[in-house]
Structures are given as structure tokens and as C-alpha cells.
Amino acid sequence: MKTAATKYFQKTVSGTKKYAVAASFVKKMAALKQELQPNAQRESQLPSRLALRKHPCHLSLPPLTLPDHLDRAAIDYLREHCLFSIKHLNQLSAKLNNFLHERPILTEMEILEKRRVSQAINNPPVETPDDAENFEDTNQSKIDDVLKYYSEKSISGAGRSLRQNRNLILSGWKPLTFNKENSQLYLVGRLAPNFATACRVLYEIRKRCPLFVPRSLFDFASGLGTYTWAANTVWPAGCIREHYLVEASTHMTSISEFLLLKRGKGIPPSETVFPGVRHRRFLPSLQINADLVMSGYVLLEVAGEVERMKIVENLWQRTSGFLVLIEEGTKAGFSALLEARDRLIKRGGEDMHMFAPCPHLLKCGKVGMTCSSAVRYYQLGLTKDEAYPSVENFSYLVVSRGDWRRFASPDEAEHVLPRIVSTLPNPRAPALDVDLCLPNGDCERVTFSRTGTDRTLFFFLKNSAAGDIAPCLRSTEDSVDEEAEDIDDEERVEDEADAVEEGGGGK
């Protein structure tokens, strides 16, 4: 029997035969076209890209920049507290980014397997990667948190020497200590991408659920307070009246407090830019909940699946509206989110509803692979290159307490539409190969030809990106070909003329 991953890459479906454009998409695009192009003479004229970006299915954003106040505050902090040169800051922050991006995820059983393997090795030398030597820290208490779930019998006898080699056993996973220097490097390397990814995820919530306006924010592992800035950028500043920021590192908290201070003549020194900002070092009681609960880039910092799921369940109990989890767009980050997704589906209760990116509650069709989106951004002022925006890949999970459709607009699509999980297609090609995650739990590669596909749908797809919603519905036929369908080469040649005539280009 073929695995999901094998079937996913070996099956290509004809979008012309198996998919039809969603009626809600046609209706919405016609309304946007009339609103933005009231003087259009040709009925068949394609909508503008502005109309495309206003559609709820189009979730990609242009390159994002930091808010002016945040950008100036970050520069002021580095000038006052950092002794490194700009060039040295860039080099060290790049190493930190590489270290964070390459972090693996380890379960308890994988850790025990490393222990068994190390039993056959007689005190091998511990090698530390050059990129991580300045950032690795062996936190013995976190290692013990993993080992306490297993009997001491597994490490008795000859295993006694293994207790002395735990650093070697966990050489693939080491928690990062955010001291003063690492916190400053994190400010340089991660402030802008973290802000951009949060804006992209929150923008999807606001665009698809315009009636949802959060009044409180709970940010676990808040770090630099970036998500506070992102939430108050996506929603009007002032609508969020309570901000609970939980961060264990005192150095990160001090930077966050500095960035959130309001500056100007006659302003009290303790007044913050946003109302109700409260920093905490430890998780408060469960009586404190929030409309919007967020946590980013924290699951890979936790030793073992048991502790990770404790955090997820704690955050879910505090959620009254939406729970947002963001991780690196790597296989490890996606695996951590799959753990959280499975736990929420199993123990989240009947009031747990999946919002994004999954269009279903079934087993993920991309298990063993990576499902990520991308966002473009400009770095903070000291290191900004106006001509070339950077790209950040990320994975995310958003669930709601209660049906999220109560916040949606009346013209929200009646059907659950597929999600695009492939990168930006070649807009000049005569046919587009798009990977779709379907509401039935399957993933398949679909080919949409230029001549056989609805023109507005083809225009949408060629300007789409991973994470966007595909405004099309799969045929309800009972029999679906399991083998790959060959695309007619002659049709591709004939479509090249239309490709030249229509031109095209990505965002």
C-alpha cells in the first residue's frame, strides 16, 4: 500500500476535469471588480491585482516593515546598550538565525534511543558546531524534566556513566539561554521576521473574521514583545485593552519594556505605547484568559513531547477566542505543530474548531514533509536593505474556541475550500501545477491549464502563494483515478501563445 507521501508526489490530477470554480469566489470577485473598476467596458476584463488582494482567499502580503516607533526604539536600544559594531552584529545574528533554524525536535523515546546508542561508545569527544558555540547552554533541569518520566531501571548499572554524559546524549538539542548578548542578537536578527510572520497570521484572522476584535492578548514566551506590536498593527491600536506578556528571561523582558515605552516631552517615564501591558516571568493562574492567545518559536525550546503538550493544553484553557501557534518553517517546526494539532483535536473538546491552515480535522496529508508559508519583510533600520526584502518561512496553527464562522462576514464561502500548500507557481507557464490540501484530508498535485480553466480562477492561482485558499471545489464523482494523469503536450504548446499575450507576473 502506498504511503500518503508517495501518493502525493506520484499523482497529478487535471484541474480542468476534476475542479470547478467556487460560486462564492465568482460572486465576490465580480463585486470587487465593480467596486474598484466601475468604468470597465469589457465584461471579460480580468480584475486588478488590488481586487485580488481584497478577496478573503488571497492572504499573501507585500513586504512588511517595522512600525516607525518600534524601529526607532530598537535602534536607540542598540546604540545605548550594545558594544558591537553593525558588521559584527550582522555576523553574529546570522549565526544565531542559522542555529535556531536548524534546531531538531526530539521526543522522549528519541532521547532514550540516543542513550542506548551512546552505551556502545566509550567516551567519545564532544564536538560543538561552530555556528552554535556562542549560543548553546546545557540546562540540566530541562533534561531532568524529560528523564523523570522514565524508570531509573533503564539507566541503572552500566547506565550510571550515561548520567555523566547527558550533554553528549542531547547534543542534538540544547536549550538557548537568553543572556544579555544573545538577547541583543535576537533583537537584530529576529525582531523583523517575527513581526512579519505574526502580522501575516493575524491578518488572516482579521480578513476572514472581520467581526472578531480582541480585547485582550496573552503572549507566552513573549520575548521582545513583538506579537504585541503585530496585534496592534493588524487591529486598530487601542482596541486591545489588556496585554499579558510571559517571558522567563529578564534580559528579554528589559528590552521589551524599553521598546514599549512611550517617548516624548511631558510623558511619564513608565507610560507604555499600548494600554494594560503587564510583564510576568511565570505563567499566572488559569483564571487569566484572553480573546487572543499566542505563542511563537517556543515548542522547539521545550525538552520532550510531554512538556510541550502541557504548554499547549495550558494555553488552550486560557483561550476564549483564537489560539495562535507559530514555529520555524522546517520539518522540526512543522512536526511540533502536528503534535499540538493532534493533542488539541483529541483533548480540545467539542468547542475546538480548526481555523488555519488545515481545512479538516483528519490526519494530516503532509506527515513526514514540511507545510510552511512565507512572508517578505525588511530588516530594522540599522541593517535594512531597501532594494532586497528578506523572506521568512514559517509554519503555524490557528484554532478557535467555538465556531469561528460566527465572526465571519455573511458572504463567507459555504463550503470549506482547499488550501494551497505549494510555493509560488511560474505565472508564465501555460499550465500551473498547484499542490492542494483538501477538506477530505488528502493532498494532491493539480494541473490547471490556461485554456481549460476559468480565467479569473487562473489569474488568482498564478498570483497565489503557499498558505492562500484555493477558490475551487473538487468534483463529487465517486471514482477518482489513482494513477497519474498525463497532460496533453499539444495543449501546453497551444497555451504558450496565450501566455505571451496575457503576460503575467508574480507579486
C-alpha positions as CSV (number, residue, x, y, z in Angstrom):
1,M,0.0,0.0,0.0
2,K,1.3,3.4,-0.9
3,T,2.1,5.9,1.8
4,A,0.5,9.3,1.8
5,A,3.8,10.9,0.8
6,T,4.3,8.5,-2.1
7,K,0.8,9.0,-3.4
8,Y,1.2,12.8,-3.0
9,F,4.1,13.0,-5.3
10,Q,3.1,10.4,-7.9
11,K,-0.5,11.6,-8.6
12,T,-1.2,14.6,-10.8
13,V,-4.9,15.5,-11.3
14,S,-6.3,17.6,-14.1
15,G,-7.8,20.7,-12.6
16,T,-9.9,21.2,-15.7
17,K,-11.7,17.9,-15.3
18,K,-11.8,17.5,-11.5
19,Y,-12.2,21.0,-10.2
20,A,-14.8,23.8,-10.7
21,V,-14.5,27.4,-9.6
22,A,-16.4,28.2,-6.4
23,A,-19.6,30.2,-6.9
24,S,-18.8,32.4,-3.9
25,F,-15.4,33.3,-5.5
26,V,-17.1,34.4,-8.7
27,K,-19.7,36.5,-6.9
28,K,-17.1,38.2,-4.6
29,M,-14.7,38.9,-7.4
30,A,-17.4,40.4,-9.5
31,A,-18.4,42.7,-6.7
32,L,-14.8,43.8,-6.0
33,K,-14.3,44.4,-9.7
34,Q,-17.3,46.6,-9.9
35,E,-16.3,48.4,-6.8
36,L,-12.7,49.1,-7.9
37,Q,-13.3,49.3,-11.7
38,P,-16.8,50.9,-12.1
39,N,-15.9,52.2,-15.6
40,A,-14.7,48.9,-17.0
41,Q,-16.1,48.4,-20.5
42,R,-15.2,44.8,-21.2
43,E,-17.2,42.3,-19.3
44,S,-14.4,39.7,-19.7
45,Q,-11.7,42.0,-18.4
46,L,-9.7,40.5,-15.6
47,P,-9.9,42.1,-12.2
48,S,-7.0,44.2,-11.0
49,R,-4.4,42.9,-8.5
50,L,-5.9,45.3,-6.0
51,A,-9.2,43.5,-6.3
52,L,-7.4,40.2,-6.0
53,R,-5.7,41.2,-2.7
54,K,-9.0,42.3,-1.2
55,H,-10.5,38.8,-1.7
56,P,-10.7,36.7,1.5
57,C,-9.0,33.8,-0.2
58,H,-5.9,35.9,-1.0
59,L,-3.8,36.0,2.2
60,S,-0.3,37.0,1.0
61,L,1.1,40.3,2.0
62,P,3.6,42.7,0.4
63,P,7.0,43.2,2.1
64,L,6.4,44.4,5.6
65,T,8.4,47.0,7.6
66,L,8.5,47.6,11.3
67,P,6.4,50.4,12.8
68,D,8.4,53.6,12.9
69,H,8.2,53.8,16.7
70,L,9.4,50.2,17.1
71,D,12.2,50.7,14.6
72,R,13.5,53.8,16.3
73,A,13.2,52.3,19.7
74,A,15.2,49.2,18.6
75,I,18.0,51.4,17.1
76,D,18.1,53.6,20.3
77,Y,18.4,50.5,22.5
78,L,21.3,49.1,20.5
79,R,23.1,52.5,20.5
80,E,22.8,52.8,24.2
81,H,23.5,49.2,25.3
82,C,25.3,47.3,22.6
83,L,29.1,47.5,22.2
84,F,29.3,45.5,18.9
85,S,29.8,47.2,15.5
86,I,27.0,46.9,13.0
87,K,29.0,44.5,10.9
88,H,29.8,42.3,13.8
89,L,26.1,42.4,14.9
90,N,25.1,41.2,11.5
91,Q,27.6,38.3,11.5
92,L,26.6,37.1,15.0
93,S,22.9,37.5,14.4
94,A,23.2,35.4,11.2
95,K,24.9,32.7,13.2
96,L,22.1,32.8,15.8
97,N,19.4,32.6,13.0
98,N,21.2,29.6,11.5
99,F,21.3,27.9,14.9
100,L,17.6,28.4,15.6
101,H,16.6,27.4,12.0
102,E,18.4,24.1,12.2
103,R,17.1,23.0,15.6
104,P,15.7,19.5,15.7
105,I,12.7,18.2,17.7
106,L,13.3,15.2,20.0
107,T,10.7,13.1,21.7
108,E,11.4,11.2,24.9
109,M,11.8,7.9,23.1
110,E,14.4,9.5,20.7
111,I,16.3,10.8,23.7
112,L,16.3,7.3,25.3
113,E,17.5,5.9,21.9
114,K,20.4,8.3,22.0
115,R,21.2,7.0,25.4
116,R,21.2,3.4,24.2
117,V,23.4,4.3,21.2
118,S,25.9,6.1,23.5
119,Q,26.2,3.0,25.6
120,A,28.2,1.4,22.8
121,I,30.6,4.3,22.6
122,N,33.4,4.7,25.1
123,N,33.5,8.4,26.0
124,P,33.6,9.9,22.5
125,P,34.7,13.6,22.2
126,V,32.0,16.1,22.3
127,E,32.1,18.3,19.1
128,T,30.3,21.6,19.1
129,P,29.2,23.2,15.8
130,D,30.9,26.5,15.1
131,D,27.6,28.3,14.5
132,A,26.2,27.3,17.8
133,E,29.2,27.5,20.2
134,N,28.3,31.0,21.4
135,F,24.6,30.2,21.9
136,E,24.4,26.6,23.4
137,D,23.7,26.1,27.0
138,T,23.1,22.8,28.8
139,N,20.2,23.3,31.1
140,Q,20.3,20.3,33.4
141,S,16.8,21.0,34.8
142,K,15.2,20.7,31.4
143,I,17.0,17.5,30.7
144,D,15.8,16.1,34.0
145,D,12.2,17.1,33.1
146,V,12.4,14.7,30.2
147,L,14.1,11.8,32.1
148,K,11.7,11.9,35.1
149,Y,9.0,10.2,33.0
150,Y,11.1,7.0,32.7
151,S,12.1,4.4,35.2
152,E,15.6,4.5,36.7
153,K,15.9,0.9,35.7
154,S,16.6,1.9,32.2
155,I,19.7,3.8,33.3
156,S,20.9,1.6,36.1
157,G,24.1,-0.5,36.2
158,A,26.2,0.4,33.2
159,G,23.9,3.3,32.6
160,R,25.4,5.2,35.5
161,S,28.1,6.5,33.3
162,L,25.4,7.8,31.0
163,R,24.3,10.3,33.7
164,Q,27.7,11.9,33.3
165,N,27.3,12.1,29.5
166,R,23.9,13.7,29.2
167,N,25.3,16.6,27.4
168,L,26.6,14.2,24.8
169,I,23.3,12.3,24.6
170,L,21.4,15.5,24.0
171,S,24.0,17.1,21.7
172,G,21.3,17.5,19.0
173,W,19.1,19.5,21.3
174,K,20.3,22.2,23.7
175,P,18.2,25.0,25.1
176,L,19.2,28.5,24.3
177,T,20.0,30.8,27.2
178,F,18.9,34.4,26.5
179,N,21.6,36.3,28.3
180,K,22.3,40.0,27.6
181,E,24.4,39.3,24.5
182,N,22.1,36.7,23.0
183,S,19.0,38.9,23.6
184,Q,20.7,41.8,21.7
185,L,21.5,39.4,18.8
186,Y,17.9,38.2,18.9
187,L,16.7,41.8,18.6
188,V,18.8,42.3,15.5
189,G,18.1,39.0,13.8
190,R,14.6,38.1,14.8
191,L,12.6,41.3,15.5
192,A,11.6,42.0,11.9
193,P,10.8,38.4,10.8
194,N,8.9,37.6,14.0
195,F,6.8,40.7,13.5
196,A,6.2,39.9,9.8
197,T,5.1,36.3,10.5
198,A,2.7,37.4,13.3
199,C,1.2,40.1,11.0
200,R,0.6,37.5,8.3
201,V,-1.2,35.1,10.6
202,L,-3.2,37.7,12.4
203,Y,-4.1,39.4,9.1
204,E,-5.7,36.1,8.0
205,I,-7.9,36.1,11.2
206,R,-9.0,39.7,10.6
207,K,-9.6,39.3,6.9
208,R,-11.7,36.1,7.2
209,C,-13.3,37.0,10.6
210,P,-13.9,40.8,10.4
211,L,-16.3,40.7,13.3
212,F,-13.6,39.4,15.7
213,V,-12.0,42.3,17.6
214,P,-9.8,41.1,20.5
215,R,-10.0,43.0,23.8
216,S,-7.1,41.0,25.5
217,L,-3.9,39.4,24.4
218,F,-1.9,36.6,26.2
219,D,1.6,36.1,24.8
220,F,3.5,33.1,26.1
221,A,7.3,33.3,25.7
222,S,6.8,36.9,24.6
223,G,10.5,37.7,24.1
224,L,10.8,41.2,22.7
225,G,7.0,41.8,22.8
226,T,6.9,41.5,19.0
227,Y,3.4,40.0,19.0
228,T,2.0,42.9,21.0
229,W,3.2,45.2,18.2
230,A,1.8,42.9,15.5
231,A,-1.6,42.6,17.1
232,N,-1.9,46.4,17.5
233,T,-0.8,46.8,13.9
234,V,-3.4,44.4,12.4
235,W,-6.2,45.7,14.6
236,P,-6.7,49.4,15.4
237,A,-4.4,50.5,18.2
238,G,-6.3,50.8,21.5
239,C,-8.9,48.0,20.9
240,I,-6.8,45.6,22.8
241,R,-7.0,46.8,26.4
242,E,-5.1,44.1,28.2
243,H,-1.7,42.6,27.3
244,Y,-0.2,39.7,29.3
245,L,3.4,39.1,28.3
246,V,5.0,36.0,29.9
247,E,8.8,35.7,29.4
248,A,11.3,33.8,31.6
249,S,14.3,35.8,30.5
250,T,14.8,39.0,32.4
251,H,17.1,40.4,29.7
252,M,14.4,39.9,27.0
253,T,11.8,41.4,29.3
254,S,14.0,44.5,29.8
255,I,14.4,45.0,26.1
256,S,10.6,44.5,25.6
257,E,9.9,47.1,28.3
258,F,12.3,49.5,26.6
259,L,10.6,49.1,23.2
260,L,7.1,49.6,24.6
261,L,7.9,52.8,26.4
262,K,6.2,55.9,25.1
263,R,8.7,58.7,24.4
264,G,8.2,62.4,24.2
265,K,8.2,65.6,26.2
266,G,5.8,65.7,29.2
267,I,5.2,61.9,29.0
268,P,5.6,60.0,32.3
269,P,8.6,57.6,32.2
270,S,6.6,54.5,32.8
271,E,3.8,55.1,30.3
272,T,3.6,52.5,27.5
273,V,2.6,52.8,23.9
274,F,-0.3,50.4,24.4
275,P,-2.7,50.2,27.4
276,G,-2.6,47.4,30.0
277,V,0.8,46.0,29.4
278,R,1.8,43.5,32.1
279,H,5.1,41.5,32.1
280,R,5.3,38.3,34.0
281,R,8.1,35.8,34.4
282,F,5.9,32.7,35.1
283,L,2.5,31.6,33.9
284,P,-0.3,33.1,36.0
285,S,-3.3,31.2,37.3
286,L,-5.8,29.8,34.8
287,Q,-8.3,32.4,35.8
288,I,-6.4,34.8,33.5
289,N,-7.6,34.1,29.9
290,A,-7.7,36.2,26.8
291,D,-9.5,36.6,23.5
292,L,-6.3,36.1,21.6
293,V,-3.6,33.7,22.9
294,M,-0.3,33.5,21.1
295,S,3.0,31.6,21.4
296,G,5.8,31.6,18.9
297,Y,9.0,29.7,18.4
298,V,8.7,28.1,21.9
299,L,7.9,24.4,21.3
300,L,11.3,23.5,20.0
301,E,12.8,25.0,23.1
302,V,11.0,22.5,25.3
303,A,12.5,19.2,26.2
304,G,10.2,16.3,25.3
305,E,6.7,15.9,24.0
306,V,5.1,15.6,27.4
307,E,6.2,19.1,28.5
308,R,5.3,20.6,25.1
309,M,1.8,19.2,25.3
310,K,1.4,20.6,28.9
311,I,2.1,24.1,27.5
312,V,-0.3,23.6,24.6
313,E,-3.1,22.4,26.9
314,N,-2.4,25.3,29.4
315,L,-2.7,27.9,26.6
316,W,-5.8,26.3,25.2
317,Q,-7.5,26.5,28.6
318,R,-6.8,30.3,28.6
319,T,-8.3,30.8,25.1
320,S,-11.7,32.4,24.8
321,G,-11.3,33.3,21.1
322,F,-8.3,32.2,19.0
323,L,-5.1,30.3,19.9
324,V,-2.2,31.0,17.5
325,L,1.0,28.8,17.5
326,I,3.9,29.8,15.2
327,E,7.1,27.8,14.6
328,E,10.0,27.6,12.2
329,G,9.1,26.6,8.6
330,T,11.2,23.5,8.9
331,K,10.4,19.8,9.3
332,A,11.1,20.1,13.0
333,G,8.8,23.1,13.5
334,F,6.0,21.5,11.5
335,S,6.4,18.3,13.5
336,A,6.0,20.3,16.7
337,L,2.8,21.9,15.4
338,L,1.5,18.5,14.3
339,E,1.9,17.3,17.9
340,A,-0.1,20.3,19.1
341,R,-2.7,19.8,16.4
342,D,-3.2,16.1,17.3
343,R,-3.5,16.9,21.0
344,L,-6.0,19.7,20.5
345,I,-8.1,17.5,18.3
346,K,-8.0,14.7,20.9
347,R,-8.5,16.8,24.0
348,G,-9.7,20.2,22.9
349,G,-13.3,19.3,23.3
350,E,-16.3,19.9,21.1
351,D,-15.8,23.7,21.1
352,M,-12.4,23.4,19.4
353,H,-12.6,24.4,15.7
354,M,-9.8,24.3,13.2
355,F,-9.3,27.7,11.5
356,A,-6.0,27.6,9.7
357,P,-4.2,26.4,7.8
358,C,-5.9,22.9,7.8
359,P,-9.3,22.7,6.1
360,H,-10.1,19.5,8.1
361,L,-9.7,17.6,11.4
362,L,-8.4,14.4,9.8
363,K,-4.9,13.1,9.7
364,C,-2.5,15.5,8.0
365,G,-1.7,14.5,4.5
366,K,1.8,16.0,4.7
367,V,3.1,14.0,7.7
368,G,6.8,13.5,7.2
369,M,7.1,16.5,5.0
370,T,7.0,20.3,5.6
371,C,4.0,22.5,5.3
372,S,5.0,26.2,5.5
373,S,4.2,29.6,4.3
374,A,6.4,32.6,3.5
375,V,6.4,36.3,4.2
376,R,8.6,39.1,2.9
377,Y,10.0,41.8,5.2
378,Y,12.6,44.5,5.6
379,Q,15.1,44.4,8.5
380,L,15.3,47.1,11.1
381,G,16.9,50.4,10.3
382,L,20.5,49.6,11.1
383,T,20.6,46.6,8.7
384,K,17.8,47.5,6.2
385,D,18.3,47.0,2.5
386,E,15.5,48.9,0.8
387,A,16.1,47.1,-2.6
388,Y,16.0,43.5,-1.4
389,P,13.4,42.3,1.1
390,S,14.2,39.1,3.1
391,V,12.0,36.0,3.1
392,E,10.9,34.1,6.2
393,N,9.4,30.6,6.1
394,F,7.2,29.6,8.9
395,S,4.6,27.1,10.0
396,Y,1.5,28.0,12.0
397,L,-1.6,26.7,13.6
398,V,-4.8,28.6,14.5
399,V,-7.8,27.1,16.3
400,S,-10.8,28.8,17.8
401,R,-13.0,28.2,20.8
402,G,-16.4,27.9,19.3
403,D,-17.2,28.0,15.6
404,W,-15.1,30.8,14.1
405,R,-17.8,31.4,11.4
406,R,-19.7,33.5,14.0
407,F,-17.1,36.2,13.3
408,A,-17.1,35.8,9.5
409,S,-18.8,38.0,7.1
410,P,-22.2,36.9,5.6
411,D,-20.7,36.3,2.2
412,E,-18.2,33.7,3.6
413,A,-18.0,30.6,1.4
414,E,-20.5,28.0,2.4
415,H,-18.0,25.2,1.6
416,V,-14.6,24.5,3.1
417,L,-12.2,25.3,0.3
418,P,-8.8,23.6,-0.3
419,R,-5.6,25.3,0.9
420,I,-2.6,25.9,-1.4
421,V,0.5,24.2,0.1
422,S,3.0,24.7,-2.7
423,T,5.3,27.5,-3.5
424,L,4.5,30.3,-6.0
425,P,3.9,28.8,-9.4
426,N,5.5,30.0,-12.6
427,P,3.0,32.7,-13.8
428,R,4.3,32.5,-17.4
429,A,3.8,28.8,-17.7
430,P,0.9,27.5,-20.0
431,A,-0.3,25.4,-17.0
432,L,0.1,25.7,-13.3
433,D,1.0,22.8,-11.0
434,V,-0.5,23.6,-7.6
435,D,-0.4,21.4,-4.5
436,L,-3.7,21.4,-2.6
437,C,-4.7,20.3,0.9
438,L,-8.3,19.1,0.6
439,P,-11.1,19.1,3.1
440,N,-11.2,15.3,3.0
441,G,-7.7,15.1,4.4
442,D,-5.9,14.3,1.1
443,C,-3.1,16.2,-0.6
444,E,-2.8,16.2,-4.3
445,R,-1.0,18.0,-7.1
446,V,-3.4,19.6,-9.6
447,T,-2.6,21.0,-13.0
448,F,-4.7,23.9,-14.2
449,S,-4.3,24.6,-17.9
450,R,-4.6,28.2,-19.2
451,T,-7.2,27.4,-21.8
452,G,-9.4,25.0,-19.8
453,T,-9.6,26.9,-16.5
454,D,-11.8,29.8,-15.7
455,R,-9.9,32.9,-16.5
456,T,-10.5,34.6,-13.1
457,L,-9.5,31.4,-11.3
458,F,-6.4,31.0,-13.3
459,F,-5.5,34.7,-12.7
460,F,-5.9,34.1,-9.0
461,L,-3.8,30.9,-8.9
462,K,-0.9,32.3,-10.9
463,N,-0.7,35.2,-8.3
464,S,-1.1,32.9,-5.3
465,A,1.4,31.6,-2.8
466,A,1.6,28.9,-0.2
467,G,-1.0,29.5,2.5
468,D,-3.6,31.0,0.3
469,I,-7.0,29.5,-0.1
470,A,-7.8,27.9,-3.5
471,P,-11.3,29.1,-4.5
472,C,-12.3,25.9,-6.3
473,L,-14.3,22.8,-5.4
474,R,-13.4,19.2,-6.2
475,S,-15.8,17.1,-8.3
476,T,-18.1,14.9,-6.3
477,E,-17.6,11.9,-8.6
478,D,-17.3,8.6,-6.8
479,S,-14.4,7.2,-8.9
480,V,-11.2,9.1,-8.8
481,D,-8.2,7.9,-10.8
482,E,-5.4,6.8,-8.6
483,E,-2.8,6.8,-11.3
484,A,-1.1,9.9,-12.7
485,E,-2.9,11.6,-15.5
486,D,-0.8,12.6,-18.4
487,I,-1.2,16.3,-19.5
488,D,-1.5,16.7,-23.3
489,D,1.7,18.2,-24.6
490,E,-0.1,19.7,-27.6
491,E,-2.4,21.6,-25.3
492,R,0.6,23.1,-23.5
493,V,2.1,24.2,-26.8
494,E,-1.1,25.9,-27.9
495,D,-1.4,27.6,-24.5
496,E,2.0,29.3,-24.9
497,A,0.5,31.8,-27.3
498,D,-2.0,32.8,-24.7
499,A,0.8,33.0,-22.1
500,V,2.7,35.5,-24.3
501,E,-0.4,37.5,-25.0
502,E,-1.6,37.7,-21.4
503,G,1.9,38.1,-19.9
504,G,1.8,37.8,-16.2
505,G,4.0,38.1,-13.2
506,G,4.0,37.3,-9.5
507,K,3.7,39.6,-6.7
